[in-house]
């Protein structure tokens, strides 16, 4: 993988840092986009380049994306407010423009499993409580999947820290009796998709 270049968004997040470490271990040349210069200051590697800017700025992201083979985004809101959830739709629009302009072959984006239909009243209630996240994630997916890109949308259930290896997968669906999935397992799945590409132009649901 030493000649493959990966553009990583959300690299300073808890899942993004695991993707970053795994990608460097696998031999990728990684460009990490961060919002301020002090992010990722504790990470140094000869195959890592850090670019400061907004992943929601299509002009900036297009400039950075040139020359990359793949893009992974683990961006997401910290709080279920409309202002915070705007990162989904805004980054989705920028990613779609940048990947298309740069000719990036592979685009992997984490999203929310709440977008899957469900009869469970508890899940419907949760959707209502975090409606900005559901709406923002939906718009992000529409922006990306409307382009002719080698995309994969990875809808995750509840995330937990740690490196529990268990991960169950549903293609265009969410596994039954879902449990929290570790960020380490999600990171490994994303990295596996970069190399194997088993789910191009598909939406998958992952849980523990």
PyMOL commands that place a pseudoatom at each C-alpha (Angstrom):
pseudoatom trace, name=CA, resn=UNK, resi=1, chain=A, elem=C, hetatm=0, pos=[0.000, 0.000, 0.000]
pseudoatom trace, name=CA, resn=UNK, resi=2, chain=A, elem=C, hetatm=0, pos=[3.024, 2.308, 0.040]
pseudoatom trace, name=CA, resn=UNK, resi=3, chain=A, elem=C, hetatm=0, pos=[1.903, 3.972, -3.203]
pseudoatom trace, name=CA, resn=UNK, resi=4, chain=A, elem=C, hetatm=0, pos=[-1.753, 4.402, -2.236]
pseudoatom trace, name=CA, resn=UNK, resi=5, chain=A, elem=C, hetatm=0, pos=[-2.790, 7.791, -0.912]
pseudoatom trace, name=CA, resn=UNK, resi=6, chain=A, elem=C, hetatm=0, pos=[-5.656, 8.141, 1.541]
pseudoatom trace, name=CA, resn=UNK, resi=7, chain=A, elem=C, hetatm=0, pos=[-7.455, 11.363, 2.413]
pseudoatom trace, name=CA, resn=UNK, resi=8, chain=A, elem=C, hetatm=0, pos=[-8.859, 11.077, 5.947]
pseudoatom trace, name=CA, resn=UNK, resi=9, chain=A, elem=C, hetatm=0, pos=[-11.541, 13.353, 7.399]
pseudoatom trace, name=CA, resn=UNK, resi=10, chain=A, elem=C, hetatm=0, pos=[-12.270, 13.231, 11.109]
pseudoatom trace, name=CA, resn=UNK, resi=11, chain=A, elem=C, hetatm=0, pos=[-8.759, 11.998, 11.800]
pseudoatom trace, name=CA, resn=UNK, resi=12, chain=A, elem=C, hetatm=0, pos=[-8.663, 13.546, 15.256]
pseudoatom trace, name=CA, resn=UNK, resi=13, chain=A, elem=C, hetatm=0, pos=[-11.855, 11.835, 16.421]
pseudoatom trace, name=CA, resn=UNK, resi=14, chain=A, elem=C, hetatm=0, pos=[-11.898, 8.643, 18.460]
pseudoatom trace, name=CA, resn=UNK, resi=15, chain=A, elem=C, hetatm=0, pos=[-12.689, 6.447, 15.453]
pseudoatom trace, name=CA, resn=UNK, resi=16, chain=A, elem=C, hetatm=0, pos=[-10.641, 8.536, 13.041]
pseudoatom trace, name=CA, resn=UNK, resi=17, chain=A, elem=C, hetatm=0, pos=[-7.469, 8.138, 15.081]
pseudoatom trace, name=CA, resn=UNK, resi=18, chain=A, elem=C, hetatm=0, pos=[-7.845, 4.349, 14.895]
pseudoatom trace, name=CA, resn=UNK, resi=19, chain=A, elem=C, hetatm=0, pos=[-8.314, 4.523, 11.126]
pseudoatom trace, name=CA, resn=UNK, resi=20, chain=A, elem=C, hetatm=0, pos=[-5.246, 6.748, 10.897]
pseudoatom trace, name=CA, resn=UNK, resi=21, chain=A, elem=C, hetatm=0, pos=[-3.075, 4.362, 12.908]
pseudoatom trace, name=CA, resn=UNK, resi=22, chain=A, elem=C, hetatm=0, pos=[-4.293, 1.346, 10.948]
pseudoatom trace, name=CA, resn=UNK, resi=23, chain=A, elem=C, hetatm=0, pos=[-3.784, 3.028, 7.590]
pseudoatom trace, name=CA, resn=UNK, resi=24, chain=A, elem=C, hetatm=0, pos=[-0.214, 4.020, 8.434]
pseudoatom trace, name=CA, resn=UNK, resi=25, chain=A, elem=C, hetatm=0, pos=[0.490, 0.498, 9.693]
pseudoatom trace, name=CA, resn=UNK, resi=26, chain=A, elem=C, hetatm=0, pos=[-0.887, -0.861, 6.402]
pseudoatom trace, name=CA, resn=UNK, resi=27, chain=A, elem=C, hetatm=0, pos=[1.468, 1.340, 4.402]
pseudoatom trace, name=CA, resn=UNK, resi=28, chain=A, elem=C, hetatm=0, pos=[-0.881, 4.049, 3.143]
pseudoatom trace, name=CA, resn=UNK, resi=29, chain=A, elem=C, hetatm=0, pos=[0.311, 7.580, 2.585]
pseudoatom trace, name=CA, resn=UNK, resi=30, chain=A, elem=C, hetatm=0, pos=[-2.239, 9.554, 4.576]
pseudoatom trace, name=CA, resn=UNK, resi=31, chain=A, elem=C, hetatm=0, pos=[-3.364, 13.155, 4.361]
pseudoatom trace, name=CA, resn=UNK, resi=32, chain=A, elem=C, hetatm=0, pos=[-5.354, 14.069, 7.471]
pseudoatom trace, name=CA, resn=UNK, resi=33, chain=A, elem=C, hetatm=0, pos=[-7.616, 17.119, 7.370]
pseudoatom trace, name=CA, resn=UNK, resi=34, chain=A, elem=C, hetatm=0, pos=[-7.966, 18.865, 10.748]
pseudoatom trace, name=CA, resn=UNK, resi=35, chain=A, elem=C, hetatm=0, pos=[-9.629, 22.100, 11.821]
pseudoatom trace, name=CA, resn=UNK, resi=36, chain=A, elem=C, hetatm=0, pos=[-6.662, 23.610, 13.698]
pseudoatom trace, name=CA, resn=UNK, resi=37, chain=A, elem=C, hetatm=0, pos=[-2.900, 23.216, 13.748]
pseudoatom trace, name=CA, resn=UNK, resi=38, chain=A, elem=C, hetatm=0, pos=[-2.823, 21.792, 17.275]
pseudoatom trace, name=CA, resn=UNK, resi=39, chain=A, elem=C, hetatm=0, pos=[-4.831, 18.705, 16.268]
pseudoatom trace, name=CA, resn=UNK, resi=40, chain=A, elem=C, hetatm=0, pos=[-2.795, 15.514, 15.803]
pseudoatom trace, name=CA, resn=UNK, resi=41, chain=A, elem=C, hetatm=0, pos=[0.259, 17.270, 17.193]
pseudoatom trace, name=CA, resn=UNK, resi=42, chain=A, elem=C, hetatm=0, pos=[1.064, 14.076, 19.067]
pseudoatom trace, name=CA, resn=UNK, resi=43, chain=A, elem=C, hetatm=0, pos=[1.227, 11.993, 15.869]
pseudoatom trace, name=CA, resn=UNK, resi=44, chain=A, elem=C, hetatm=0, pos=[4.282, 12.023, 13.625]
pseudoatom trace, name=CA, resn=UNK, resi=45, chain=A, elem=C, hetatm=0, pos=[4.982, 9.700, 10.721]
pseudoatom trace, name=CA, resn=UNK, resi=46, chain=A, elem=C, hetatm=0, pos=[6.943, 9.958, 7.484]
pseudoatom trace, name=CA, resn=UNK, resi=47, chain=A, elem=C, hetatm=0, pos=[3.836, 8.949, 5.506]
pseudoatom trace, name=CA, resn=UNK, resi=48, chain=A, elem=C, hetatm=0, pos=[1.485, 11.378, 7.268]
pseudoatom trace, name=CA, resn=UNK, resi=49, chain=A, elem=C, hetatm=0, pos=[0.699, 14.882, 6.036]
pseudoatom trace, name=CA, resn=UNK, resi=50, chain=A, elem=C, hetatm=0, pos=[-1.619, 17.096, 8.083]
pseudoatom trace, name=CA, resn=UNK, resi=51, chain=A, elem=C, hetatm=0, pos=[-3.626, 19.788, 6.311]
pseudoatom trace, name=CA, resn=UNK, resi=52, chain=A, elem=C, hetatm=0, pos=[-5.465, 22.464, 8.268]
pseudoatom trace, name=CA, resn=UNK, resi=53, chain=A, elem=C, hetatm=0, pos=[-8.849, 23.516, 6.950]
pseudoatom trace, name=CA, resn=UNK, resi=54, chain=A, elem=C, hetatm=0, pos=[-12.534, 22.727, 6.873]
pseudoatom trace, name=CA, resn=UNK, resi=55, chain=A, elem=C, hetatm=0, pos=[-13.785, 19.414, 5.527]
pseudoatom trace, name=CA, resn=UNK, resi=56, chain=A, elem=C, hetatm=0, pos=[-17.009, 21.278, 4.751]
pseudoatom trace, name=CA, resn=UNK, resi=57, chain=A, elem=C, hetatm=0, pos=[-15.289, 23.687, 2.351]
pseudoatom trace, name=CA, resn=UNK, resi=58, chain=A, elem=C, hetatm=0, pos=[-15.566, 22.209, -1.163]
pseudoatom trace, name=CA, resn=UNK, resi=59, chain=A, elem=C, hetatm=0, pos=[-12.853, 24.428, -2.677]
pseudoatom trace, name=CA, resn=UNK, resi=60, chain=A, elem=C, hetatm=0, pos=[-10.331, 23.602, 0.042]
pseudoatom trace, name=CA, resn=UNK, resi=61, chain=A, elem=C, hetatm=0, pos=[-11.204, 19.903, 0.004]
pseudoatom trace, name=CA, resn=UNK, resi=62, chain=A, elem=C, hetatm=0, pos=[-10.925, 19.699, -3.778]
pseudoatom trace, name=CA, resn=UNK, resi=63, chain=A, elem=C, hetatm=0, pos=[-7.430, 21.170, -3.676]
pseudoatom trace, name=CA, resn=UNK, resi=64, chain=A, elem=C, hetatm=0, pos=[-6.377, 18.725, -0.965]
pseudoatom trace, name=CA, resn=UNK, resi=65, chain=A, elem=C, hetatm=0, pos=[-8.028, 15.726, -2.648]
pseudoatom trace, name=CA, resn=UNK, resi=66, chain=A, elem=C, hetatm=0, pos=[-6.035, 15.909, -5.868]
pseudoatom trace, name=CA, resn=UNK, resi=67, chain=A, elem=C, hetatm=0, pos=[-3.701, 12.939, -6.224]
pseudoatom trace, name=CA, resn=UNK, resi=68, chain=A, elem=C, hetatm=0, pos=[-5.443, 10.706, -3.682]
pseudoatom trace, name=CA, resn=UNK, resi=69, chain=A, elem=C, hetatm=0, pos=[-6.768, 7.219, -4.378]
pseudoatom trace, name=CA, resn=UNK, resi=70, chain=A, elem=C, hetatm=0, pos=[-9.330, 6.949, -1.572]
pseudoatom trace, name=CA, resn=UNK, resi=71, chain=A, elem=C, hetatm=0, pos=[-11.214, 9.048, 0.961]
pseudoatom trace, name=CA, resn=UNK, resi=72, chain=A, elem=C, hetatm=0, pos=[-12.527, 8.012, 4.369]
pseudoatom trace, name=CA, resn=UNK, resi=73, chain=A, elem=C, hetatm=0, pos=[-14.727, 10.238, 6.504]
pseudoatom trace, name=CA, resn=UNK, resi=74, chain=A, elem=C, hetatm=0, pos=[-15.581, 9.484, 10.127]
pseudoatom trace, name=CA, resn=UNK, resi=75, chain=A, elem=C, hetatm=0, pos=[-16.990, 12.967, 10.698]
pseudoatom trace, name=CA, resn=UNK, resi=76, chain=A, elem=C, hetatm=0, pos=[-20.045, 13.314, 12.883]
pseudoatom trace, name=CA, resn=UNK, resi=77, chain=A, elem=C, hetatm=0, pos=[-21.661, 15.683, 15.373]
pseudoatom trace, name=CA, resn=UNK, resi=78, chain=A, elem=C, hetatm=0, pos=[-20.782, 15.566, 19.061]
pseudoatom trace, name=CA, resn=UNK, resi=79, chain=A, elem=C, hetatm=0, pos=[-24.265, 16.765, 20.033]
pseudoatom trace, name=CA, resn=UNK, resi=80, chain=A, elem=C, hetatm=0, pos=[-27.716, 16.182, 18.500]
pseudoatom trace, name=CA, resn=UNK, resi=81, chain=A, elem=C, hetatm=0, pos=[-28.312, 19.843, 17.711]
pseudoatom trace, name=CA, resn=UNK, resi=82, chain=A, elem=C, hetatm=0, pos=[-29.108, 21.170, 14.259]
pseudoatom trace, name=CA, resn=UNK, resi=83, chain=A, elem=C, hetatm=0, pos=[-25.980, 23.337, 14.254]
pseudoatom trace, name=CA, resn=UNK, resi=84, chain=A, elem=C, hetatm=0, pos=[-23.725, 20.401, 15.167]
pseudoatom trace, name=CA, resn=UNK, resi=85, chain=A, elem=C, hetatm=0, pos=[-25.443, 17.973, 12.794]
pseudoatom trace, name=CA, resn=UNK, resi=86, chain=A, elem=C, hetatm=0, pos=[-24.873, 20.368, 9.882]
pseudoatom trace, name=CA, resn=UNK, resi=87, chain=A, elem=C, hetatm=0, pos=[-21.407, 18.808, 9.559]
pseudoatom trace, name=CA, resn=UNK, resi=88, chain=A, elem=C, hetatm=0, pos=[-23.062, 15.797, 7.932]
pseudoatom trace, name=CA, resn=UNK, resi=89, chain=A, elem=C, hetatm=0, pos=[-24.753, 17.599, 5.043]
pseudoatom trace, name=CA, resn=UNK, resi=90, chain=A, elem=C, hetatm=0, pos=[-22.004, 20.178, 4.573]
pseudoatom trace, name=CA, resn=UNK, resi=91, chain=A, elem=C, hetatm=0, pos=[-19.190, 17.624, 4.529]
pseudoatom trace, name=CA, resn=UNK, resi=92, chain=A, elem=C, hetatm=0, pos=[-21.240, 15.344, 2.269]
pseudoatom trace, name=CA, resn=UNK, resi=93, chain=A, elem=C, hetatm=0, pos=[-21.587, 18.083, -0.327]
pseudoatom trace, name=CA, resn=UNK, resi=94, chain=A, elem=C, hetatm=0, pos=[-17.871, 18.915, -0.130]
pseudoatom trace, name=CA, resn=UNK, resi=95, chain=A, elem=C, hetatm=0, pos=[-16.848, 15.258, -0.315]
pseudoatom trace, name=CA, resn=UNK, resi=96, chain=A, elem=C, hetatm=0, pos=[-19.032, 14.625, -3.364]
pseudoatom trace, name=CA, resn=UNK, resi=97, chain=A, elem=C, hetatm=0, pos=[-17.583, 17.623, -5.206]
pseudoatom trace, name=CA, resn=UNK, resi=98, chain=A, elem=C, hetatm=0, pos=[-13.979, 16.955, -4.211]
pseudoatom trace, name=CA, resn=UNK, resi=99, chain=A, elem=C, hetatm=0, pos=[-14.000, 13.223, -4.932]
pseudoatom trace, name=CA, resn=UNK, resi=100, chain=A, elem=C, hetatm=0, pos=[-15.587, 13.729, -8.339]
pseudoatom trace, name=CA, resn=UNK, resi=101, chain=A, elem=C, hetatm=0, pos=[-13.194, 16.538, -9.283]
pseudoatom trace, name=CA, resn=UNK, resi=102, chain=A, elem=C, hetatm=0, pos=[-10.121, 14.643, -8.067]
pseudoatom trace, name=CA, resn=UNK, resi=103, chain=A, elem=C, hetatm=0, pos=[-11.144, 11.333, -9.623]
pseudoatom trace, name=CA, resn=UNK, resi=104, chain=A, elem=C, hetatm=0, pos=[-10.968, 9.490, -6.303]
pseudoatom trace, name=CA, resn=UNK, resi=105, chain=A, elem=C, hetatm=0, pos=[-11.850, 5.841, -6.848]
pseudoatom trace, name=CA, resn=UNK, resi=106, chain=A, elem=C, hetatm=0, pos=[-12.999, 4.893, -3.339]
pseudoatom trace, name=CA, resn=UNK, resi=107, chain=A, elem=C, hetatm=0, pos=[-15.100, 6.861, -0.846]
pseudoatom trace, name=CA, resn=UNK, resi=108, chain=A, elem=C, hetatm=0, pos=[-16.091, 5.430, 2.554]
pseudoatom trace, name=CA, resn=UNK, resi=109, chain=A, elem=C, hetatm=0, pos=[-18.279, 7.385, 4.948]
pseudoatom trace, name=CA, resn=UNK, resi=110, chain=A, elem=C, hetatm=0, pos=[-19.628, 6.531, 8.375]
pseudoatom trace, name=CA, resn=UNK, resi=111, chain=A, elem=C, hetatm=0, pos=[-23.263, 7.378, 8.993]
pseudoatom trace, name=CA, resn=UNK, resi=112, chain=A, elem=C, hetatm=0, pos=[-26.048, 6.539, 11.441]
pseudoatom trace, name=CA, resn=UNK, resi=113, chain=A, elem=C, hetatm=0, pos=[-27.907, 3.238, 11.742]
pseudoatom trace, name=CA, resn=UNK, resi=114, chain=A, elem=C, hetatm=0, pos=[-30.957, 5.277, 12.730]
pseudoatom trace, name=CA, resn=UNK, resi=115, chain=A, elem=C, hetatm=0, pos=[-31.598, 5.715, 9.011]
pseudoatom trace, name=CA, resn=UNK, resi=116, chain=A, elem=C, hetatm=0, pos=[-32.646, 2.072, 8.713]
pseudoatom trace, name=CA, resn=UNK, resi=117, chain=A, elem=C, hetatm=0, pos=[-36.423, 1.550, 9.033]
pseudoatom trace, name=CA, resn=UNK, resi=118, chain=A, elem=C, hetatm=0, pos=[-37.489, -0.155, 12.249]
pseudoatom trace, name=CA, resn=UNK, resi=119, chain=A, elem=C, hetatm=0, pos=[-40.768, -1.145, 13.916]
pseudoatom trace, name=CA, resn=UNK, resi=120, chain=A, elem=C, hetatm=0, pos=[-39.289, -0.779, 17.419]
pseudoatom trace, name=CA, resn=UNK, resi=121, chain=A, elem=C, hetatm=0, pos=[-40.990, 2.057, 19.280]
pseudoatom trace, name=CA, resn=UNK, resi=122, chain=A, elem=C, hetatm=0, pos=[-37.852, 2.737, 21.317]
pseudoatom trace, name=CA, resn=UNK, resi=123, chain=A, elem=C, hetatm=0, pos=[-35.850, 3.390, 18.145]
pseudoatom trace, name=CA, resn=UNK, resi=124, chain=A, elem=C, hetatm=0, pos=[-38.599, 5.553, 16.674]
pseudoatom trace, name=CA, resn=UNK, resi=125, chain=A, elem=C, hetatm=0, pos=[-38.584, 7.595, 19.868]
pseudoatom trace, name=CA, resn=UNK, resi=126, chain=A, elem=C, hetatm=0, pos=[-34.798, 7.951, 19.692]
pseudoatom trace, name=CA, resn=UNK, resi=127, chain=A, elem=C, hetatm=0, pos=[-35.062, 9.125, 16.098]
pseudoatom trace, name=CA, resn=UNK, resi=128, chain=A, elem=C, hetatm=0, pos=[-37.481, 11.826, 17.173]
pseudoatom trace, name=CA, resn=UNK, resi=129, chain=A, elem=C, hetatm=0, pos=[-35.148, 12.955, 19.956]
pseudoatom trace, name=CA, resn=UNK, resi=130, chain=A, elem=C, hetatm=0, pos=[-32.132, 13.245, 17.660]
pseudoatom trace, name=CA, resn=UNK, resi=131, chain=A, elem=C, hetatm=0, pos=[-33.972, 14.311, 14.500]
pseudoatom trace, name=CA, resn=UNK, resi=132, chain=A, elem=C, hetatm=0, pos=[-31.199, 16.739, 13.418]
pseudoatom trace, name=CA, resn=UNK, resi=133, chain=A, elem=C, hetatm=0, pos=[-28.721, 13.838, 13.269]
pseudoatom trace, name=CA, resn=UNK, resi=134, chain=A, elem=C, hetatm=0, pos=[-31.114, 11.669, 11.260]
pseudoatom trace, name=CA, resn=UNK, resi=135, chain=A, elem=C, hetatm=0, pos=[-31.908, 14.479, 8.814]
pseudoatom trace, name=CA, resn=UNK, resi=136, chain=A, elem=C, hetatm=0, pos=[-28.270, 15.528, 8.478]
pseudoatom trace, name=CA, resn=UNK, resi=137, chain=A, elem=C, hetatm=0, pos=[-27.002, 11.991, 7.894]
pseudoatom trace, name=CA, resn=UNK, resi=138, chain=A, elem=C, hetatm=0, pos=[-29.729, 11.398, 5.308]
pseudoatom trace, name=CA, resn=UNK, resi=139, chain=A, elem=C, hetatm=0, pos=[-28.767, 14.515, 3.377]
pseudoatom trace, name=CA, resn=UNK, resi=140, chain=A, elem=C, hetatm=0, pos=[-25.078, 13.572, 3.535]
pseudoatom trace, name=CA, resn=UNK, resi=141, chain=A, elem=C, hetatm=0, pos=[-25.812, 10.157, 2.056]
pseudoatom trace, name=CA, resn=UNK, resi=142, chain=A, elem=C, hetatm=0, pos=[-27.932, 11.637, -0.728]
pseudoatom trace, name=CA, resn=UNK, resi=143, chain=A, elem=C, hetatm=0, pos=[-25.159, 14.069, -1.657]
pseudoatom trace, name=CA, resn=UNK, resi=144, chain=A, elem=C, hetatm=0, pos=[-22.538, 11.308, -1.902]
pseudoatom trace, name=CA, resn=UNK, resi=145, chain=A, elem=C, hetatm=0, pos=[-24.580, 8.510, -3.451]
pseudoatom trace, name=CA, resn=UNK, resi=146, chain=A, elem=C, hetatm=0, pos=[-25.983, 10.760, -6.170]
pseudoatom trace, name=CA, resn=UNK, resi=147, chain=A, elem=C, hetatm=0, pos=[-22.518, 10.907, -7.738]
pseudoatom trace, name=CA, resn=UNK, resi=148, chain=A, elem=C, hetatm=0, pos=[-20.950, 8.146, -9.811]
pseudoatom trace, name=CA, resn=UNK, resi=149, chain=A, elem=C, hetatm=0, pos=[-18.336, 7.305, -7.172]
pseudoatom trace, name=CA, resn=UNK, resi=150, chain=A, elem=C, hetatm=0, pos=[-17.055, 4.066, -5.676]
pseudoatom trace, name=CA, resn=UNK, resi=151, chain=A, elem=C, hetatm=0, pos=[-18.803, 4.854, -2.397]
pseudoatom trace, name=CA, resn=UNK, resi=152, chain=A, elem=C, hetatm=0, pos=[-19.692, 2.725, 0.597]
pseudoatom trace, name=CA, resn=UNK, resi=153, chain=A, elem=C, hetatm=0, pos=[-21.900, 4.083, 3.362]
pseudoatom trace, name=CA, resn=UNK, resi=154, chain=A, elem=C, hetatm=0, pos=[-21.215, 2.456, 6.741]
pseudoatom trace, name=CA, resn=UNK, resi=155, chain=A, elem=C, hetatm=0, pos=[-24.116, 3.033, 9.132]
pseudoatom trace, name=CA, resn=UNK, resi=156, chain=A, elem=C, hetatm=0, pos=[-22.998, 2.290, 12.659]
pseudoatom trace, name=CA, resn=UNK, resi=157, chain=A, elem=C, hetatm=0, pos=[-25.029, 1.560, 15.739]
pseudoatom trace, name=CA, resn=UNK, resi=158, chain=A, elem=C, hetatm=0, pos=[-23.966, 2.751, 19.170]
pseudoatom trace, name=CA, resn=UNK, resi=159, chain=A, elem=C, hetatm=0, pos=[-20.184, 3.066, 19.333]
pseudoatom trace, name=CA, resn=UNK, resi=160, chain=A, elem=C, hetatm=0, pos=[-18.038, 2.129, 22.299]
pseudoatom trace, name=CA, resn=UNK, resi=161, chain=A, elem=C, hetatm=0, pos=[-14.374, 2.722, 23.013]
pseudoatom trace, name=CA, resn=UNK, resi=162, chain=A, elem=C, hetatm=0, pos=[-11.979, -0.182, 23.081]
pseudoatom trace, name=CA, resn=UNK, resi=163, chain=A, elem=C, hetatm=0, pos=[-11.063, -2.842, 20.581]
pseudoatom trace, name=CA, resn=UNK, resi=164, chain=A, elem=C, hetatm=0, pos=[-13.702, -5.555, 20.893]
pseudoatom trace, name=CA, resn=UNK, resi=165, chain=A, elem=C, hetatm=0, pos=[-13.294, -7.573, 17.692]
pseudoatom trace, name=CA, resn=UNK, resi=166, chain=A, elem=C, hetatm=0, pos=[-16.965, -8.499, 17.305]
pseudoatom trace, name=CA, resn=UNK, resi=167, chain=A, elem=C, hetatm=0, pos=[-18.640, -6.896, 14.313]
pseudoatom trace, name=CA, resn=UNK, resi=168, chain=A, elem=C, hetatm=0, pos=[-21.814, -8.045, 12.594]
pseudoatom trace, name=CA, resn=UNK, resi=169, chain=A, elem=C, hetatm=0, pos=[-22.726, -6.795, 9.145]
pseudoatom trace, name=CA, resn=UNK, resi=170, chain=A, elem=C, hetatm=0, pos=[-25.940, -6.284, 7.243]
pseudoatom trace, name=CA, resn=UNK, resi=171, chain=A, elem=C, hetatm=0, pos=[-26.000, -5.316, 3.561]
pseudoatom trace, name=CA, resn=UNK, resi=172, chain=A, elem=C, hetatm=0, pos=[-28.707, -2.704, 2.983]
pseudoatom trace, name=CA, resn=UNK, resi=173, chain=A, elem=C, hetatm=0, pos=[-29.983, -3.676, 6.438]
pseudoatom trace, name=CA, resn=UNK, resi=174, chain=A, elem=C, hetatm=0, pos=[-29.149, -3.643, 10.131]
pseudoatom trace, name=CA, resn=UNK, resi=175, chain=A, elem=C, hetatm=0, pos=[-28.450, -6.933, 11.960]
pseudoatom trace, name=CA, resn=UNK, resi=176, chain=A, elem=C, hetatm=0, pos=[-31.071, -8.175, 14.384]
pseudoatom trace, name=CA, resn=UNK, resi=177, chain=A, elem=C, hetatm=0, pos=[-30.555, -7.742, 18.125]
pseudoatom trace, name=CA, resn=UNK, resi=178, chain=A, elem=C, hetatm=0, pos=[-27.865, -5.076, 17.659]
pseudoatom trace, name=CA, resn=UNK, resi=179, chain=A, elem=C, hetatm=0, pos=[-25.330, -4.302, 20.350]
pseudoatom trace, name=CA, resn=UNK, resi=180, chain=A, elem=C, hetatm=0, pos=[-22.743, -1.549, 20.643]
pseudoatom trace, name=CA, resn=UNK, resi=181, chain=A, elem=C, hetatm=0, pos=[-19.795, -1.961, 18.316]
pseudoatom trace, name=CA, resn=UNK, resi=182, chain=A, elem=C, hetatm=0, pos=[-16.247, -0.981, 19.201]
pseudoatom trace, name=CA, resn=UNK, resi=183, chain=A, elem=C, hetatm=0, pos=[-14.537, 1.832, 17.368]
pseudoatom trace, name=CA, resn=UNK, resi=184, chain=A, elem=C, hetatm=0, pos=[-11.610, -0.482, 16.740]
pseudoatom trace, name=CA, resn=UNK, resi=185, chain=A, elem=C, hetatm=0, pos=[-13.839, -2.959, 14.909]
pseudoatom trace, name=CA, resn=UNK, resi=186, chain=A, elem=C, hetatm=0, pos=[-15.324, -0.182, 12.780]
pseudoatom trace, name=CA, resn=UNK, resi=187, chain=A, elem=C, hetatm=0, pos=[-11.855, 1.123, 11.916]
pseudoatom trace, name=CA, resn=UNK, resi=188, chain=A, elem=C, hetatm=0, pos=[-10.716, -2.339, 10.819]
pseudoatom trace, name=CA, resn=UNK, resi=189, chain=A, elem=C, hetatm=0, pos=[-13.829, -2.747, 8.686]
pseudoatom trace, name=CA, resn=UNK, resi=190, chain=A, elem=C, hetatm=0, pos=[-13.182, 0.556, 6.933]
pseudoatom trace, name=CA, resn=UNK, resi=191, chain=A, elem=C, hetatm=0, pos=[-9.570, -0.373, 6.257]
pseudoatom trace, name=CA, resn=UNK, resi=192, chain=A, elem=C, hetatm=0, pos=[-10.622, -3.779, 4.955]
pseudoatom trace, name=CA, resn=UNK, resi=193, chain=A, elem=C, hetatm=0, pos=[-13.051, -2.114, 2.558]
pseudoatom trace, name=CA, resn=UNK, resi=194, chain=A, elem=C, hetatm=0, pos=[-10.245, 0.075, 1.249]
pseudoatom trace, name=CA, resn=UNK, resi=195, chain=A, elem=C, hetatm=0, pos=[-8.259, -2.973, 0.202]
pseudoatom trace, name=CA, resn=UNK, resi=196, chain=A, elem=C, hetatm=0, pos=[-11.021, -5.453, -0.738]
pseudoatom trace, name=CA, resn=UNK, resi=197, chain=A, elem=C, hetatm=0, pos=[-13.848, -3.248, -1.931]
pseudoatom trace, name=CA, resn=UNK, resi=198, chain=A, elem=C, hetatm=0, pos=[-16.564, -5.840, -1.349]
pseudoatom trace, name=CA, resn=UNK, resi=199, chain=A, elem=C, hetatm=0, pos=[-19.378, -3.333, -0.879]
pseudoatom trace, name=CA, resn=UNK, resi=200, chain=A, elem=C, hetatm=0, pos=[-18.970, -0.728, -3.590]
pseudoatom trace, name=CA, resn=UNK, resi=201, chain=A, elem=C, hetatm=0, pos=[-22.061, 1.457, -4.010]
pseudoatom trace, name=CA, resn=UNK, resi=202, chain=A, elem=C, hetatm=0, pos=[-23.783, -0.263, -1.123]
pseudoatom trace, name=CA, resn=UNK, resi=203, chain=A, elem=C, hetatm=0, pos=[-25.011, 0.813, 2.282]
pseudoatom trace, name=CA, resn=UNK, resi=204, chain=A, elem=C, hetatm=0, pos=[-24.066, -1.524, 5.106]
pseudoatom trace, name=CA, resn=UNK, resi=205, chain=A, elem=C, hetatm=0, pos=[-25.055, -1.598, 8.770]
pseudoatom trace, name=CA, resn=UNK, resi=206, chain=A, elem=C, hetatm=0, pos=[-22.549, -2.644, 11.418]
pseudoatom trace, name=CA, resn=UNK, resi=207, chain=A, elem=C, hetatm=0, pos=[-23.052, -3.480, 15.078]
pseudoatom trace, name=CA, resn=UNK, resi=208, chain=A, elem=C, hetatm=0, pos=[-21.553, -5.677, 17.792]
for i in range(1, 208): cmd.bond("trace and resi %d" % i, "trace and resi %d" % (i + 1))
show_as sticks, trace
zoom trace
